[in-house]
């Protein structure tokens, strides 16, 4: 009997290793790893893909004005001329990594990935860089405030009560809109966490004090969200160097010497971390490549050479 249990455990471990290898290979060979197209406006099919996902979040909402108004606003913000990397393509890549991982749920550490948790991550993706000004130190706070404005618009819609709300809902039993309001604090916390890409010490305690499983999901979703935001660091080398050149374009107002010094200092902080990626699957897939890319860029910057220089 003991031998049988041991054999079953070994078989499970072998299957897990095989699955891990498959998802790692899938991530490393994905289009996101090699993509260098971040220009604005993006290709029509990219906008269509993002808009489809945006609309799916609010699939139960019949009224088009609210969805369209905020979609147009997000597109406009991500298409501003001072953006080179933080464009709609960045969102498209993040969703690409998210979907790739969700398709391989066996290697996910989530207890549950229901619509509520999925939408928390998707809303965080759509809003986390909505406000982006390289000269500002409050981009994350300002983006969080913008999301709160969005929630306020939904709340106004709901103030008419159940009867009034039902006029705007395809399915009055669909709780997705109400869930967005309930998740407002979560999404705000996720957006704010991108300021330094660290897990707030009270993130799991501040949400649902009576549901440990749900709190664990909140924490795991945040880890994944932060990791896919940093997935760009693990791109194929030439694609990474192109990304680095786009960051320079966004900071073109900074003189060359200062940029090289400050950018290298920021990158050094990543190398000082025990791990860049928090989730096991992203760590196993991209950590080594990310560290190699960062080291190479630092070497260039210390020699006053910026990726993309002619």
N, C-alpha and C positions, 0 to 999 in steps of 0.2 A: 504493500500500500504506500509506504514511504517512497519507494522507488518510482511508483506511478506519479505521485505528486511532484517529485523532483523532475521527472521527464516532462510533465505538463508545464512546469515552470520554465524549464530550459527551452521548450518549444515556443512558449509565449515570448521569452526574451529574444529568441531568434527571429520570430515574426516582427517584433517591435523594431529590432535592428534593421531588418529588411525594409520595413515601412519607412523608418527614419532615413535610410539611404535613398529611397525613392523620392521622398519629399525634398530632401536636400538637393538631389540632382534636378528636380523640377524647378526649384527656386533658382539654382545656379544657371540653368539654361533658359530661364524665362526671358521674355522680350524686355522686361523692365531692367534687367541687369546690363543690357547692351544699349538701351535707348539713349539717344542724345538729342531728341527733338523736344525742345521746351519752348519754342517760339510762340508768339501770339500774333494772330489768332491760331489756335490749334486746328488740326484737320476736322472736317465736319463730322466724321464718324466718332471722334473722341468726344465732342460736345454732345452728340446724340447718346452715346453710352452713359456719360455722366448724368445727363438729364433724365434718362430712363431710370437710373438708380435713385435719383432725387425724387422722382414721381412715385417710385415704388414705396419709398418711406411713408408717403402720404396717400397710399392707394385708396384709402377709405374716404378721402376728402373730395367731395363733388365740386366744390367751388374752386375755380381755376385761378382766380385773381391772386389769392394769397400765395399759392405755389409758384405761379409765374412771376409775380412781383419779386419774391425773394430769390428765385433762380436767376432772373435777369440781373439782380443786384450783385449776386455772388460772381456771376460771369464777368460783369463790368469790373469789379474789384480785382479779380485775378488776371485781368487783361490790361491793367494800367501799364503805361509805357516804361515805368521805372522798375518793372519786374522782368527778370531774365530767367531765373530758376523757379521762383515761387509763383508758378502759373497754374493753369488748369491741368497741365500735364503732370505736375507734381501730385495732384489729387488722383489723377488717373493711375499713376504708378502705385500709389499707396493702396488704392482699391484693388489693383492687380495683385499685389502681395497678399492682401486680406483674403481675396477670393481663392487664391492658390492654396493658402493654408486651410481655409474652411473646407475645401474639397478633400482634405486629408485629415479628417477629424480624429483619426486614431492616434495621431501624434499630438493632438491638442490636449492641453492640461485643463481645458474648461470642463466644468461639470455640466453646464448647460450653455448652449449657444442658441437661444430662442430669438424671436424677432426683436424683443426689447433690447437685449444685449447687442445684437447685430446693429440695430439702429443707433445705439449709443456710440458705437465706433464710427459708423458712417457719418452721423451728424458732426462728430468731433473732427473727422477728416474734412468735411465741407467747410467748417467754420474756423479751424485752428489757425489758418494763415489769411483769413478774410481781410484783416487789417495788417498790412505789412509795409512799413516804412523803415528802410535801413538806418535812418537817422534817429529813429525813436527807440526808447528803451521800454516802451509799454505796449508793444504790439500784441502780446498774449492777453494782457488785461483788456485791451481795446477790442480784440476779437471776441473775448468772452462776453463783454458788454453787448456787442452786436448780436450774439446768439441770444442773450437775454431779451433784447428788443424783439427778436423773432418770436420767442416764446410769449412775449407780451401780446403780440398780434394774435397768436392762437388763443390766448387767454381771453382776449376781448371777444373773439368769436364764440367762446364757450360761456360767456357771461349771460347769454340769453336763456340759459337753462337747457335741460334735456330736450324739450320740444323744439327750441330754436336750433340747437346743435344738430338734431336729427335731419333738419332741412338741408344741411350741408354734408351729411354723411351718407355714403352709399349703403353702409351696413351699420346700423345703430349699435350692434353688439361688438363692432371692431373697436378695440381700446387703444389702437396705435397712437391716435392723436392725444388722448389723455396721458398715455405713457410718456410722450415727449415732454409734457409739462412736468410729470413726476420725475423725469430724468434730467431736468434742467440743471440741478446741482451737480450731477455726475458729469455731464458734458462740460460744464464750466470748469470743474476740477481737472478734467482731461486736458482741456485747452491750456489751462494755467500750468500744467505739469510739463508742457513743451518748452517752458522758459529755460529750464536747466536739465530736462530729461531725467528727472529723478522721481521716485515714488514718494509722495507725501506720507509721513509717518502715520497719519490718522485717516488715510483714504478709506480703509476698510471699516473703520469704526464709525465714520461719520455718516454712513449711508443708511443701512438697515440694521439696527441694533438687535432685531429679533430674528434675523435670518442669516446664519453663518454661511450657508451655501451660496446665497445671493451675494453676500459680501465678498466671498472668494471669487465669484465670477466677475464682480466689479474690479477687483484687483488684477485678475488675470487678463481681462479685457484691456485695462490700462497698460499693462506691460506690453501686450501685443501692439496696441496703438502707438506707443512710443517707439517700439522697435521698427515698425514699418515706416514711421516718419524718418528714421535714421538709416533705412535700407540703402539709401543712395551712397552711403560710405562704402558699401560692399559691392558696388558695381564693377564690371570688367574695367581694367586699368584705363584704357583710352576713354571710356565713357565717364569714368570718375574724373579724369583730368578735364574733360569737357565741362562737367558739372562745376569743377573748381573755377574754370574760366567764367562761368555764368555768375558765380558768387562775386567774382571780381568786378564784373559789369555792374552789379547792383551796388557795389561800394566804390564806384568810379570817382566819387567825390573825395575819397581819401587818397592822400599822396602815396606814391609807390612805396617809399621806405617804411612809412607807418603801417601801411596795409600788410606788407610782408612780415613785419615784426608782430603785429597784433594777430593776424590770421594764424601764424605759426604757433603763437602762444595758446590760442584757443584749441588748435589741433593737438597740442601737447597734452592738454587736459584729458582728451579722450584716451591717449596712450597710458596715462597715469591711472585710469580706472581699471579695476580688476577685470571687468568685462564691459564691452560697449553695448552688447545686446543682452536684454534681461531674460527673454524667453529662451528655452533650451533649443528650440528648432531654429530660431534666427541666429543664435550663437553658433550652433553647429554648422549652419549654412554659410554665414557671411563674416564671422568674426575675424578669421585669419586674413581674408582678402581686405577687409576694412582696415585692419592694422597695417597691412602692407601698403595700401593706397595712401593712408595718412602719413606714414613714414616718408614715402617718396615725395609727397607734396611739401612736407616740412623741409626736406633736404633742398628742394628747389627754392623755397621761400627764403631759407637761410643764405642762399647764394643770390638773393634778390632777383630770382626768376619766377614769374607768375605764369601758371598754366594758361595757354592761349596766346602768350606773347609771340609775336612774329620774330 
